[in-house]
Amino acid sequence: MRNRQFIYTLFAISLVGILGFSYISEQPIGRCYKRGFIASTNQKHYISPEKIVIQPWRGQHHVYGIFQIPNGYIHDYLLQLRLPTNTIYCGTAYFSIHPNLNGITAQPGNYLVKGYVNTRLALWLMVQGQLDHLQQPSNWSLGYVRKE
C-alpha cells in the first residue's frame, strides 16, 4: 500500500513539473512592447553598444550592452536585438549615473546606458548555437531622440 502511494506521489510531482516547464517555456521572453519606444516628431537615431557582456552563468543581469548617448537626448526604454533570422527580441535600457562602466568611460558630452537582455533568452540562444549573433554589436540597437 505504501509503495503504491509513493508511486502516485512521484507521478503527480513529475506531471506538475512537466506542465510547469511547458508553461514557462511558452512564455514570451524578450517581448517588444510599443510603449517601450519613444514616439517623437524629432528624428530618431540608433546606436550599437560600445561593449557587450555575455555571462548568463553568473545569474540575472549579466547579459548586457553599454551604450553612449549624447547629452540632450533621451533613449528608448527598450533595446532591440535583431537576429539574422528576422527575429527581434527586446531588453530593457537604464540610464547610468556613473561615467565609467566595465572599462567604458563616457566621452565628453555623452552619458552611458546599460541595456539588459533576458538571461533565459541568452541561454536559449546559446543552446541554439547563436552565441555569435548575440556577440555582434550590429545586432543590438538602442534608439534615442533629442529632448523636446
N, C-alpha and C positions, 0 to 999 in steps of 0.2 A: 504494500500500500504506500509506504514512504517513498519507494523507488519510483512509482508512477507519479506521485505528487512532484518529485524532483524533476522528472522529465517534462511535465506540463509547465512547471515554472520556468525551466530553461527554454522551452519552446516559446512561451509568452514573451520572455525577455528578448529573445532573438527576433521575434516578429516585430516588437516595438522598436528595436534597434534598426532593423532593415527599413521599416516605414519612416522612422525619423531621419535616417540618412537620405532616403529618396526625397523626402520633403525638403531637406536642407539643400540638396544638390540641385533642385529645381528653382530655388530662389534666385532672382536676378542679381548677379554680382556686377557691380560697376555700372549700374543703370544710369543713363543720362536723363536728367530732368530739365525741361525748358527753363524753369525758374532759376537754375544754377548758372545761367549765362546772362550777361548784361545786354539789354536791348537799349541801343543808343542811336541817336541821329549822327553822332560823330563816327569817323572812320575807325573801324576795328582792326587792330594789329594782332598778330600771333607770333609767339616766340617759343623756341625749343629750350629745354633745360641746359644749364651750364654743366651740371653733374647729375648722374643717375646712380642711386644706391639701391641694390637689389640683394637683400639679406633676409628673406622671409623666414628662415630657420631661427632667427633671433626673436621672432614673435611679431606682434602687431606694431605698425608704424615703422617698419624697416624696409619698406619699398617706396621710394620717393624720388622726386627730381627737384633740383633747386633752380629757380628761375630768377632773372634780374629784370625788374620792371622800372621804367623811367619814373622819376618823381613827377607828380601832377597827373598821373594816370591811375586808374583803378582796374583791377583784374577780375576776371570771372571767378565765380566760386567753385567751378568745376574745371578740371583739366581734361583733355581728351587724349586717349591712347588709341591710335588708329593702326590696325594691323593690315598687312598686305592682302588679307582675305576680305577686305572692306568691312571688317567688324570694328565697331567703335565701342570702347569702354570709357567710363569716366571715373575720375577720382576727385578728391577734394583738395582745394588750394587754400593755404593760410598765410597771411602776412607775418613776417618775422620781424621782431623788434631788434634783433641782433644784426649787426652789419657783417658778421662772419658766421658762416655755416659750413661745417665739414670741409674746411680748406678753401671755400669760396668767399671772397670779400666783395662786398657791393662796391661797384665803381662809383666815383663821384656823380651825384645826380640820379642814382638808382637805389632801389630797395630790393630786398630778397623776399621771395615767396617760396614756400615749401609745398609741393604738390604730392599728395599721397595716393597710391594705388592700393586697392584692397589686397591684403596678404593672401587670402584664399584664391583670388584671381591670379596673382603672380605664381603661386604654387601650381595652379591648374595649367597655366601657360607653360610653365617649366616641364610639367609631366607630358604635355603635348609636344614638347620639343621646340617651343617657340621662344626660348630664352633670348636668342639673338635678336628677335624682333622687339622684345622688351628692353633690350640694352641700347637700341638705336635712338638717339635723341630726336631724329627727324620723325619718329612715330609718336612722340609726345608733343602736345601743343597747349598753350595757355593763351587765351585771348585777353586783350586789355584795350581800354579806350581812355581818351582824355576826360578828366573830370569836368562835369558841366556846372 
